[in-house]
Amino acid sequence: MSTVLRSSPENTQSGEVGDHRALRAPARTECGNDGRNDGRNDGRNDGRNDSHDNGSENDTDNGVPGVRTGTLRVAHIQLESGTTLHNVEQRWTLVGTINAQRDNVVLVAHALTGTADVHDWWSNIVGPGLALDTARYAVLCANVLGGCTGSTGPRSGSSTHFPAFTTRDQAAQLWRLLDAFGVISPALITGGSLGGMVALEAAALQPERVREVVVLAAPTVQTALGAGWHALMRTAVQIGGERDGLALARMAGMLSYRSAAGFEARFARTTTDNGTPAIAEWLTHHGAQLVNRFDAASYIGLIDAMDRHDVGRSRGGVKRALCTIAPRITGVGIPGDLLYPAESVQQWAQDVGARYAELTSLHGHDAFLLETEQVAEILSSALTRSEAARTRAVGVVRAVRGTGATSLAVTTGAARQPVTQRVALAGCGTVGDALAALLANRARTGWRPAFLTGVLVRDADRTRRGLADAVICGIAAPNALTRDPTALLRDAPDVLVEALGGIEPARTLVEAALRRGIRVITANKALMAAHGPSLLALAGAHHTSIDFEGAVGAAIPVIRTLRSGSAGTAIVRVSGVLNGTTNAILDAVAAGVSFDAALARAQSDGYAEADPSRDLDGRDVEDKLRLLAWLAFGVSPQLLSVERRGLDDAVIRWAKWVASRGGAVRLLATVERDGNTIRARIHPRRVDPNGAWGQVRGANNRIEIVSRSAGTTTLNGAGAGGHATALALLSDLQSPVRDRPRASV
C-alpha cells in the first residue's frame, strides 16, 4: 500500500497531488427565524456551532495563522470487515506548526456532518491563546472516512456499492494520517459524538502511542437510544429520498442534539409572523441547510458506522479494550443530553477506570461545541497532564552501536524523534519498496529517520516507485542500487534492513552485518524460524541486536508484546489466525467465490505471492508458530514438533459446506503447554461467524496469548501486505534495542 501526502499553504487549487487551500463562501448563520439571532442563545452563533452542522464556510481563516489543507491518498486499505478499499482519499486541515520533535499535535475528530475545518466550527477553542493554542500546538483534523467533504465515502447516485465501514476503520485511517506526518504520539486526541467514538477507537487501536484522550458526549458502545434515533433518521431518508428525506432526518437529529429544558427556554410556545411554531421553522431551516451541503448516502453510511460502534468488539469487552489506556481517558457527559445521556457516559468511565467530567448546560448534546469555556478547561487540563507525561517519558539517548549512531529511547506513550540512521536495504520488492515509500512520506513532513545508503536488488531495471520517491525526497542515494551483496555493507551502515525473504542469501548477509556490529531488522519468518537463536547469539557476541517485529502478524506488535513481557508470565497458550492469504480465501469462498478467483484476488491485493504454496499448505503459518513458541516458551524453533494441515481441496469443499449452514472456517494455529510438553498444531477449524475468531475477516490476523498472571491478551490487525509489514520494519527502525528472548528451554 502506498501513501501520498501533499499540502501547500499557497496553492489555491485541488489537483492530482492533493494540494489546496480552502476556498470558502461567506459564513452562513443557522439561527432560525430567517437567520435572525433571537437572543436566546447568549450571543452565540447558534447554528454555526451545531455539532452536526459544522460545515459552514467563509473566505478567511477566522484570524488563525498557519492554516494548511491537503489530501492524504492511500492506494488501498483493509476495512475491519476484511474488504479492501482502493484509492482512498482523506481531506485534512492543520492549524499551527508541528515542532521538530513532532510531539505537539492535537488530533480532533469531528461529529456526524462535520468537516476538517476545525478552526471554523470550534473557533472559540482553536487559535492563538485559546485552549488549543495554535501558537504552541498543531491542531490536525480530517474529514472522516465515509464523509463527503473531501474524503472517500458513499455517494448518492453512484453505481458502485460502498462497503460497510466502522468507527474502528475511521480511527485506523486517522492513525495513517498521523503516520504520514511522522507523528508517533499526539499530545491529545479528542472528539465529540461520532468524533468521540472515533477517539475511543483510536486509543484502543494504539494505546502505547496515546498520551491523553478527551471523549465528549459519546458511548463506548452504541446505545439503544442512539440506534433508535438513527433508525428514525434512516427511515426518513428511505421514504423521503435524497433531499426531502435527508432534510427530515436532519430535523429529527436536531431534536436529539438539544435538551428539553433548552428548547423550552428558547422557544416555549412562540410563533413566527405567520403563526408557525418557532421551533418548527428552526427545524425546517436546519433541514434545508444540511441538504444544501451534505450527501444523503454519506449520511446513512456514517450513522450506520455509529450503530456498529463497539470498542470491546473482538477485544474481550470494553473494559479489557481500554484497561491499559483508561487512566489517560476523560469521558465528558452532559446532563440533559437526549442522544447520549450523561449517566451512560459516567457509567462507562467508572467501569473502565477513566476520569469523568460534566458540562453544565441547557443545550444538551451540542453543549460540547457551545459551552466553550467549560470545554476549554477540560482540554487544558488534559494537555497539562499530557505535557507532564511527555516530560517524564522522554528518556536518555542511547547508542544503538558503538559507532555513535543513536535512537531516542522512550517509555510507552511518549513521542520520540530518532536521529537519521544510515540504512542498507536488502531487497526492494513489495515490502522493501513500501518501506522506501513510508520513509519518503515522512521526509516530506520534515522528519527523516533514515537515509538509504544502498539497496540490494536482483533486477536493477525494474520500476520501484517508493525508492524513486525516496531519491526525489533526498533520503536515498541516487546510485543506491546494487546487485552485489558484498557492496551493501561496504560503507558501514548503522542498520541493515533485510527484506529479501527466504533463507539464502539472507542468512549470509545478516550474519556478515552482525559480525561487523551492524544492527539488523528483518521480517523474515523463515530465516528466524530456522536460525533465530543462533542469530541472536551472534548479535549479542558483537554487541548489537536483531529485531523482527514484522515476522509474525505484520503490523500487529505480537513480537514486542512477548519480548517485553507485556502479555504476562507463565504463558500457557498462544493461538492465532496467522495468515492473511488463507483467511481472505476462506472468507471469499464462504461468500460463493471460486477458489481460483479468491486466490487471484488475494494476489492482486498484494497479500499472496506469485507462488502461494507456502501460504496454502500452512508452511508460512508454521514458521510463525515456531517463532511464537520460542518467544512464549523458550523452545528452540527447530525442535518444535508441529502438526499441520493447510487449505487443500477437501478443506475448501468443507468450508463451503460449513458456510452454507451458517458457520465459518478459520485456519487456526495453537501452541500450548501440556504438563512438561509443548504441543503445536495448525488446522482448519469451524467457528461461530459472530464470535471472536469468526470476526477475523479478510487478510486480518488475530492472536490470543493466555498467561496465568495476565489472563488473555488479544491483538488484532492487518496481518498481510507490503505496507503493513513495512510499518513493522519502520517501527523496529524507530525503536531502541530490545532485550534478547531465550534461545532455548
C-alpha positions in Angstrom: 0.0 0.0 0.0 1.5 3.4 -1.0 0.6 6.6 0.7 0.8 10.1 -0.7 0.6 13.2 1.5 0.7 16.6 -0.2 -0.1 20.1 1.1 0.7 23.7 0.4 -0.3 26.9 2.1 -0.1 28.9 -1.1 -1.7 26.5 -3.7 -5.3 27.6 -4.4 -6.5 24.6 -6.4 -7.2 21.0 -5.6 -5.2 18.9 -8.1 -3.9 15.4 -8.5 -1.3 15.9 -5.8 -3.9 16.9 -3.4 -2.7 20.4 -2.5 -5.2 23.1 -1.9 -6.0 25.9 0.4 -9.6 26.1 1.4 -11.8 28.4 -0.8 -14.9 29.2 1.2 -18.1 31.1 0.7 -19.2 33.7 3.2 -20.3 32.3 6.6 -24.0 31.3 6.9 -25.9 31.8 10.2 -28.3 29.0 11.2 -30.3 30.6 13.9 -33.8 30.1 12.7 -36.3 32.9 12.3 -34.9 33.8 8.8 -31.3 33.9 10.1 -32.0 36.3 12.9 -30.4 35.6 16.3 -33.4 35.7 18.6 -31.3 36.4 21.7 -31.9 33.1 23.4 -28.5 31.6 22.8 -26.5 34.0 24.9 -24.9 35.7 22.0 -23.6 32.6 20.3 -23.9 31.9 16.6 -26.2 29.0 17.3 -26.4 27.2 14.0 -22.8 27.6 13.1 -21.7 25.8 16.3 -24.1 22.9 16.0 -22.1 19.7 16.5 -23.7 18.0 13.5 -23.7 21.0 11.2 -20.2 22.4 11.4 -19.8 22.8 7.7 -20.3 26.5 7.3 -17.5 28.1 5.4 -16.1 31.6 5.0 -13.3 33.2 3.0 -10.9 33.8 5.8 -9.2 31.6 8.4 -11.0 33.3 11.3 -7.8 35.2 12.2 -5.9 31.9 12.8 -2.5 32.0 11.1 -0.7 29.0 9.6 -3.7 27.0 8.2 -2.7 24.3 5.8 -5.1 21.9 4.0 -4.4 18.9 1.9 -5.4 15.4 1.0 -3.9 12.1 2.1 -4.0 9.5 -0.6 -3.6 5.8 0.1 -3.6 3.1 -2.6 -5.6 0.6 -0.6 -6.7 -0.1 2.9 -8.3 -3.1 4.5 -11.5 -2.5 6.4 -12.5 -4.2 9.6 -14.9 -6.4 7.6 -12.0 -7.7 5.5 -12.9 -5.8 2.4 -10.2 -3.9 0.6 -10.9 -0.3 -0.3 -8.8 1.2 -3.1 -7.7 4.7 -3.9 -8.7 6.2 -0.5 -8.6 9.9 0.0 -8.8 12.0 3.2 -9.1 15.7 3.4 -7.2 17.2 6.3 -6.6 20.6 7.9 -3.6 21.5 10.0 -3.7 24.7 12.1 -0.4 25.7 13.7 3.1 24.3 13.2 4.4 20.8 14.0 7.5 21.2 16.1 10.9 19.5 15.5 10.1 16.7 18.0 6.7 16.2 16.3 5.1 15.8 19.7 2.8 18.9 19.8 0.0 17.6 17.5 -3.6 17.6 18.8 -5.8 15.3 16.8 -9.5 16.3 16.6 -12.2 14.0 15.3 -15.4 15.8 14.1 -19.0 14.9 14.6 -21.5 13.4 12.2 -21.8 16.1 9.5 -18.6 17.9 10.4 -15.6 18.9 8.2 -11.9 19.1 8.6 -12.0 22.9 9.1 -11.8 22.7 12.9 -10.8 26.3 13.2 -14.2 27.3 11.7 -16.6 25.1 13.7 -14.6 25.3 17.0 -13.4 28.8 16.6 -13.5 29.6 20.4 -11.3 26.5 21.1 -8.8 26.5 18.3 -6.5 29.5 17.9 -3.7 31.6 19.4 -4.1 31.9 23.2 -7.2 29.6 23.3 -7.4 26.1 24.8 -5.9 24.5 21.7 -3.3 27.2 21.4 -2.0 27.2 17.8 1.0 29.2 18.9 2.0 26.1 20.9 0.2 23.2 19.4 -0.5 22.0 15.8 -4.2 21.0 15.6 -4.9 18.4 13.0 -8.5 17.4 11.9 -9.6 15.3 8.9 -12.9 14.6 7.3 -13.5 11.0 8.5 -13.6 8.0 6.2 -17.1 7.9 4.8 -17.6 11.7 4.9 -18.4 13.8 1.9 -16.3 16.9 2.3 -13.1 15.8 0.6 -12.8 12.2 1.9 -13.7 8.8 0.3 -17.2 7.7 1.2 -20.6 6.6 -0.1 -22.2 9.0 -2.7 -25.8 9.3 -3.8 -26.4 8.2 -7.4 -23.2 6.2 -7.5 -23.4 2.9 -9.4 -20.7 1.4 -7.1 -21.7 -0.2 -3.8 -19.6 1.3 -1.0 -18.6 -1.3 1.6 -19.7 -1.1 5.2 -17.2 0.7 7.5 -16.9 1.2 11.2 -15.6 3.8 13.7 -12.6 1.5 14.0 -11.9 1.9 10.3 -12.2 5.6 10.7 -9.7 5.6 13.6 -7.3 3.5 11.7 -7.3 6.0 8.9 -6.5 8.8 11.3 -3.5 6.8 12.5 -2.4 6.5 8.9 -2.6 10.3 8.7 -0.5 10.7 11.8 2.0 8.3 10.4 2.2 10.3 7.2 3.1 13.4 9.3 5.7 11.4 11.2 3.8 11.8 14.5 4.4 8.9 16.9 2.5 10.2 19.9 0.0 13.1 19.6 -0.3 15.4 22.6 -4.1 14.9 22.7 -6.8 13.1 20.9 -10.3 14.5 21.3 -13.7 14.5 19.6 -17.4 14.7 20.3 -20.3 12.4 19.5 -19.1 10.4 16.4 -15.7 12.1 16.9 -15.7 10.8 20.5 -16.4 7.3 19.3 -13.5 7.6 16.8 -11.3 9.0 19.6 -12.0 5.9 21.8 -11.3 3.6 18.9 -8.0 5.4 18.2 -7.0 4.9 21.8 -7.9 1.2 21.8 -6.1 0.6 18.5 -2.7 2.0 19.5 -2.7 2.7 23.3 1.0 2.8 23.5 1.0 5.9 21.3 -1.6 7.8 23.3 -0.9 10.4 26.0 -4.4 11.9 26.7 -7.9 11.4 25.2 -10.9 13.5 25.9 -14.2 11.9 24.8 -17.1 14.3 24.6 -20.7 13.1 24.8 -20.0 9.6 23.3 -20.5 6.0 24.3 -18.1 3.1 24.3 -20.9 1.0 22.7 -23.7 2.4 20.7 -26.8 2.8 22.9 -30.3 1.5 22.2 -31.5 5.1 22.3 -28.8 6.2 19.8 -29.7 3.4 17.5 -33.4 4.3 17.8 -32.8 8.0 16.8 -30.7 6.7 13.8 -33.5 4.3 12.8 -35.8 7.3 12.6 -33.3 9.2 10.5 -32.6 6.3 8.2 -36.3 5.7 7.6 -36.8 9.3 6.8 -34.2 9.1 4.0 -35.6 5.8 2.7 -39.1 7.3 2.5 -38.4 10.9 1.5 -35.4 10.5 -0.7 -32.1 12.2 -1.0 -33.4 15.8 -0.4 -36.7 15.8 1.5 -35.8 12.6 3.4 -32.4 14.0 4.4 -34.0 17.2 5.5 -36.5 15.3 7.6 -33.6 13.2 9.1 -31.8 16.3 10.0 -34.8 17.7 11.7 -35.2 14.6 13.8 -31.5 14.7 14.6 -31.7 18.3 15.8 -34.3 17.3 18.3 -31.8 14.8 19.8 -28.9 17.3 19.8 -30.6 19.7 22.3 -32.3 19.4 25.6 -35.9 19.6 26.6 -35.1 22.4 29.0 -33.2 24.2 26.3 -36.0 24.0 23.8 -38.5 25.3 26.4 -36.3 28.2 27.4 -35.6 29.2 23.8 -38.9 28.6 22.0 -41.6 27.8 24.6 -44.8 28.5 22.6 -43.6 31.4 20.5 -44.6 31.6 16.9 -43.4 33.3 13.7 -45.2 36.1 12.0 -47.3 33.6 10.0 -48.3 31.7 13.1 -45.9 28.7 12.7 -44.3 27.5 15.9 -40.8 29.0 16.1 -39.3 25.6 16.8 -40.8 24.2 13.6 -39.3 26.9 11.5 -35.9 26.4 13.2 -36.0 22.7 12.4 -37.1 23.3 8.8 -34.2 25.8 8.4 -31.6 23.2 9.7 -33.0 20.5 7.4 -32.6 22.8 4.3 -29.1 23.8 5.4 -27.9 20.2 5.5 -29.5 19.3 2.1 -27.5 22.1 0.5 -24.1 20.8 1.7 -24.3 17.1 2.5 -24.8 13.8 0.7 -27.6 11.5 1.8 -25.7 8.3 1.1 -22.7 9.5 3.2 -25.1 10.5 6.0 -26.6 7.0 6.1 -23.1 5.4 5.9 -21.9 7.5 8.9 -24.9 6.7 11.1 -24.6 3.0 10.2 -20.9 3.2 11.4 -22.1 4.8 14.6 -24.6 2.0 15.1 -21.8 -0.6 14.7 -19.7 1.2 17.3 -18.4 -1.2 20.0 -14.9 -0.6 21.4 -15.0 -4.0 23.0 -15.7 -6.0 19.9 -13.2 -8.7 19.3 -11.1 -7.4 22.3 -12.7 -9.2 25.1 -15.1 -6.4 26.1 -14.9 -2.7 26.7 -13.0 -2.9 30.0 -10.3 -5.1 28.6 -10.0 -3.0 25.4 -9.4 0.2 27.4 -7.8 -1.1 30.6 -4.2 -0.1 29.7 -5.2 3.4 28.5 -8.1 4.2 30.9 -6.1 6.5 33.2 -5.4 8.7 30.2 -9.0 9.0 29.1 -11.5 11.6 30.2 -15.2 10.9 29.5 -17.4 14.1 29.4 -21.1 13.8 30.0 -23.8 16.4 29.5 -26.9 16.4 31.8 -29.9 16.7 29.6 -28.3 15.1 26.6 -31.1 13.2 24.8 -28.8 11.3 22.5 -26.1 10.0 24.9 -27.2 10.8 28.4 -24.6 11.8 31.0 -25.4 8.8 33.1 -24.3 6.4 30.3 -21.0 8.3 29.9 -20.4 8.4 33.6 -21.1 4.6 33.8 -18.6 3.6 31.2 -15.9 5.9 32.6 -16.5 4.4 36.0 -16.4 0.8 34.6 -13.1 1.2 32.8 -11.4 3.5 35.4 -11.3 6.7 33.3 -11.8 10.2 34.5 -15.3 11.7 34.3 -16.3 15.4 33.8 -19.5 17.2 33.1 -20.7 20.2 31.1 -23.4 22.2 32.8 -25.7 23.4 30.1 -29.2 23.9 28.8 -28.0 23.0 25.3 -28.0 19.2 25.6 -25.8 17.1 23.3 -24.5 20.1 21.4 -23.1 21.6 24.6 -19.6 20.2 23.7 -19.5 22.9 21.0 -21.5 25.6 22.6 -20.1 25.6 26.2 -16.6 26.5 25.0 -15.3 27.9 28.4 -16.1 24.6 30.2 -14.7 22.5 27.3 -11.6 24.7 27.2 -11.0 24.0 30.9 -11.2 20.2 30.4 -9.0 20.3 27.3 -6.4 22.5 29.0 -6.2 20.1 32.0 -5.7 17.1 29.6 -2.9 19.0 27.8 -1.2 19.8 31.2 -1.3 16.1 32.0 0.0 15.2 28.5 2.9 17.6 28.8 3.8 16.2 32.2 3.7 12.6 30.8 5.9 13.7 27.8 8.4 15.3 30.1 8.6 12.2 32.2 8.7 9.8 29.3 11.4 11.3 27.1 14.4 9.2 28.2 18.0 9.1 27.6 19.5 9.0 24.2 21.2 5.6 24.0 23.7 4.3 21.4 22.5 1.7 19.0 26.0 0.6 18.4 29.5 1.8 19.3 29.9 4.0 16.2 27.7 6.7 17.7 24.5 6.2 15.7 21.7 6.8 18.2 17.9 6.5 18.6 15.8 8.0 21.3 14.8 5.5 24.0 11.4 6.4 25.4 8.7 4.8 27.5 5.3 3.7 26.3 3.1 6.5 25.0 5.8 9.1 24.5 6.8 10.9 21.4 10.2 10.0 20.0 12.3 11.6 17.3 15.2 9.4 16.2 18.2 10.9 14.5 18.8 10.0 10.9 20.2 6.5 10.7 22.2 5.2 7.7 20.3 2.2 6.4 21.3 -0.5 4.0 18.2 -2.1 2.5 18.5 -5.7 1.2 15.5 -6.3 -1.1 13.2 -3.8 -2.8 10.2 -5.8 -3.8 6.8 -5.4 -2.3 7.9 -4.9 1.3 11.2 -3.0 0.6 9.6 -0.6 -1.8 6.8 0.0 0.6 9.3 0.9 3.3 11.1 3.3 1.0 7.7 4.9 0.3 7.0 5.3 4.0 10.4 6.9 4.6 9.7 9.3 1.7 6.3 10.3 3.1 7.9 11.2 6.4 10.7 13.1 4.7 8.0 15.4 3.1 6.9 16.4 6.6 10.4 17.3 7.6 11.2 14.1 9.6 14.0 11.9 8.3 14.6 8.8 10.5 16.7 7.1 7.8 18.9 7.6 4.8 19.2 4.7 2.4 22.9 4.3 1.7 22.5 1.2 -0.5 19.7 -1.0 -1.9 20.3 -4.6 -2.9 18.2 -5.8 -5.8 18.1 -8.7 -8.2 16.8 -6.7 -11.2 18.2 -3.2 -11.3 15.9 -2.2 -14.3 12.6 -2.8 -12.5 10.5 0.2 -11.7 10.3 0.9 -8.0 8.0 3.9 -7.2 8.8 4.0 -3.5 12.5 4.1 -4.0 12.2 6.7 -6.7 10.2 8.8 -4.3 12.9 8.4 -1.7 15.6 9.6 -4.1 13.5 12.6 -5.0 13.0 13.4 -1.3 16.7 13.2 -0.7 16.7 10.2 1.7 18.2 7.7 -0.7 21.4 7.9 -2.7 20.8 8.3 -6.5 23.3 5.4 -7.1 22.0 3.3 -4.2 21.0 0.3 -6.3 23.4 -2.7 -6.3 23.3 -6.4 -7.2 26.4 -7.1 -5.2 25.6 -8.3 -1.6 29.2 -7.5 -0.5 28.9 -3.9 -1.7 25.9 -3.3 0.5 27.8 -3.2 3.8 30.9 -1.6 2.3 30.1 1.9 3.7 29.4 0.6 7.2 25.7 1.5 7.6 24.2 1.8 11.0 21.4 -0.6 10.2 20.7 -3.5 7.8 17.1 -3.9 6.9 16.7 -7.4 5.4 13.6 -7.7 3.1 14.8 -10.5 0.8 12.8 -13.3 2.3 13.9 -17.0 2.3 17.0 -18.4 3.9 19.8 -17.6 1.4 21.3 -15.2 0.7 19.5 -13.5 3.6 21.3 -15.6 6.3 24.8 -14.9 4.9 24.2 -11.2 4.6 22.6 -10.9 8.1 25.5 -12.8 9.7 28.0 -10.6 7.9 26.3 -7.5 9.2 26.1 -8.8 12.8 29.8 -9.7 12.8 30.5 -6.1 11.9 28.4 -4.8 14.8 25.6 -3.6 12.5 22.1 -3.7 13.8 19.7 -5.9 11.8 16.0 -5.5 11.3 14.1 -8.2 9.4 10.6 -9.5 8.8 11.9 -12.9 7.5 10.0 -15.5 9.4 11.6 -18.4 7.5 15.1 -17.2 8.4 14.2 -16.5 12.1 12.3 -19.8 12.5 15.4 -21.7 11.1 18.2 -19.7 12.7 16.7 -17.2 15.2 18.6 -18.4 18.3 22.0 -18.5 16.6 21.5 -15.1 15.1 20.5 -13.6 18.4 23.6 -15.2 20.0 25.8 -13.8 17.2 24.3 -10.3 17.7 25.0 -10.5 21.4 28.6 -11.6 20.9 29.2 -8.5 18.7 27.3 -6.0 21.0 24.5 -5.3 18.5 20.9 -6.5 18.0 18.5 -8.1 15.6 14.8 -7.1 15.6 12.0 -9.0 13.8 8.6 -7.4 14.7 7.2 -7.9 11.1 8.0 -11.7 11.1 4.6 -12.5 12.7 1.4 -10.6 12.2 3.0 -7.8 10.1 1.9 -4.6 11.8 0.5 -6.3 14.9 3.0 -5.9 17.7 2.9 -9.5 19.0 6.7 -9.9 18.9 7.2 -6.8 21.0 4.4 -7.9 23.4 6.1 -11.3 24.0 9.7 -10.0 24.2 8.7 -7.2 26.6 6.7 -9.5 28.9 3.6 -7.3 28.4 1.4 -10.5 28.0 2.4 -11.6 31.5 4.3 -14.5 32.9 3.7 -18.3 32.9 2.2 -18.3 29.4 0.1 -21.4 28.9 -1.2 -20.9 25.3 -0.8 -18.8 22.2 -3.4 -19.1 19.4 -4.0 -17.2 16.2 -5.2 -16.7 12.7 -1.7 -16.0 11.4 -2.0 -16.0 7.6 -3.9 -13.2 5.8 -3.9 -15.0 2.4 -5.7 -18.1 3.6 -8.1 -16.1 5.7 -9.1 -13.9 2.8 -9.6 -17.0 0.6 -11.8 -18.7 3.3 -13.9 -15.6 3.5 -14.3 -15.3 -0.2 -15.2 -19.0 -0.8 -17.7 -18.7 2.0 -19.3 -15.9 0.1 -19.6 -18.1 -3.1 -16.4 -17.0 -4.9 -14.4 -19.8 -6.5 -11.1 -20.8 -5.0 -9.2 -19.7 -8.1 -10.9 -16.3 -8.2 -10.3 -15.9 -4.4 -6.6 -16.7 -4.8 -6.3 -14.3 -7.8 -7.9 -11.5 -5.7 -5.5 -12.1 -2.8 -2.6 -11.9 -5.2 -3.8 -8.7 -6.9 -4.4 -7.1 -3.4 -0.7 -7.9 -2.6 -1.4 -10.5 0.2 -0.4 -13.6 -1.7 2.9 -14.3 -3.5 3.0 -15.3 -7.2 3.8 -18.8 -5.8 1.3 -19.1 -2.9 2.1 -22.7 -2.0 3.7 -21.8 1.4 0.6 -19.9 2.4 -1.8 -22.6 1.2 -0.1 -25.6 2.7 0.5 -23.9 6.1 4.3 -23.7 6.0 4.1 -19.9 6.4 2.0 -20.3 9.5 4.3 -23.0 10.8 7.3 -20.6 10.6 5.3 -18.0 12.6 4.2 -20.6 15.1 7.7 -21.7 15.7 8.7 -18.1 16.5 5.8 -17.7 18.9 6.7 -20.9 20.7 10.3 -19.7 21.0 9.3 -16.4 22.5 6.5 -17.7 24.7 8.0 -20.9 26.0 11.7 -20.7 25.2 11.7 -23.8 23.0 14.1 -23.7 20.1 12.1 -23.2 16.9 13.7 -26.1 15.1 13.0 -28.5 17.9 9.3 -27.8 18.0 7.1 -30.6 16.6 4.1 -29.2 14.6 1.0 -31.0 13.4 0.0 -29.1 10.3 -2.8 -29.1 7.7 -3.4 -26.2 5.3 -6.0 -25.5 2.7 -6.4 -28.5 0.4 -9.3 -29.3 -1.9 -11.2 -31.2 0.8 -10.8 -28.3 3.3 -12.2 -25.8 0.7 -15.2 -28.0 0.0 -15.8 -28.4 3.7 -15.5 -24.6 4.2 -18.2 -24.0 1.6 -20.4 -26.6 3.2 -19.9 -25.0 6.6 -20.8 -21.6 5.2 -24.0 -22.9 3.7 -25.1 -23.9 7.2 -24.3 -20.6 8.8 -20.8 -21.3 10.1 -17.3 -20.2 9.2 -13.9 -21.9 8.9 -10.6 -20.4 10.1 -7.1 -21.8 9.8 -6.0 -21.7 13.5 -2.5 -22.2 14.8 -2.1 -23.1 18.5 1.0 -23.7 20.7 0.4 -24.6 24.3 1.9 -26.1 27.4 0.6 -29.5 28.4 2.4 -30.5 31.5 6.1 -30.7 30.6 5.3 -30.9 26.8 4.8 -28.1 24.3 2.2 -29.0 21.7 1.7 -27.2 18.4 -1.0 -27.6 15.8 -2.2 -25.9 12.7 -5.6 -27.0 11.5 -8.8 -25.7 9.8 -11.5 -25.2 12.5 -15.2 -24.5 12.4 -16.1 -21.3 14.3 -19.0 -19.1 15.1 -19.1 -16.4 12.4 -20.3 -13.9 15.1 -17.6 -15.0 17.6 -14.2 -13.5 18.0 -12.5 -15.9 15.5 -15.3 -15.6 13.0 -15.0 -11.8 13.1 -11.4 -12.0 11.8 -12.2 -11.0 8.2 -10.2 -10.8 5.0 -6.4 -10.6 5.4 -6.6 -9.6 9.1 -4.9 -11.6 11.8 -5.9 -12.2 15.4 -3.6 -13.6 18.2 -4.6 -14.6 21.7 -1.9 -15.0 24.4 -3.1 -16.7 27.6 -1.0 -16.4 30.8 -1.6 -17.2 34.4 -0.6 -13.7 35.5 -2.4 -11.5 33.0 -5.2 -13.7 31.6 -5.9 -13.3 27.9 -4.2 -10.7 25.8 -5.7 -10.2 22.3 -4.1 -8.5 19.4 -5.9 -7.8 16.1 -5.0 -6.0 12.9 -3.7 -6.2 9.3 -1.6 -9.3 9.1 -0.5 -9.2 5.5 0.5 -6.9 2.7 3.6 -4.9 1.9 2.5 -1.7 3.7 1.6 -3.5 6.9 4.9 -5.3 7.0 6.8 -2.2 6.1 5.2 -0.4 9.1 6.6 -3.1 11.3 10.1 -2.6 9.9 9.8 1.1 10.4 8.6 0.6 14.0 11.7 -1.5 14.7 13.9 1.1 13.0 12.5 3.8 15.3 12.7 1.7 18.4 15.6 1.2 20.8 17.5 -2.1 21.1 15.4 -4.7 22.9 16.3 -7.5 25.3 17.0 -10.8 23.7 14.5 -13.7 24.1 15.6 -17.0 25.5 17.4 -19.2 22.9 16.3 -22.5 24.4 14.3 -24.0 27.2 
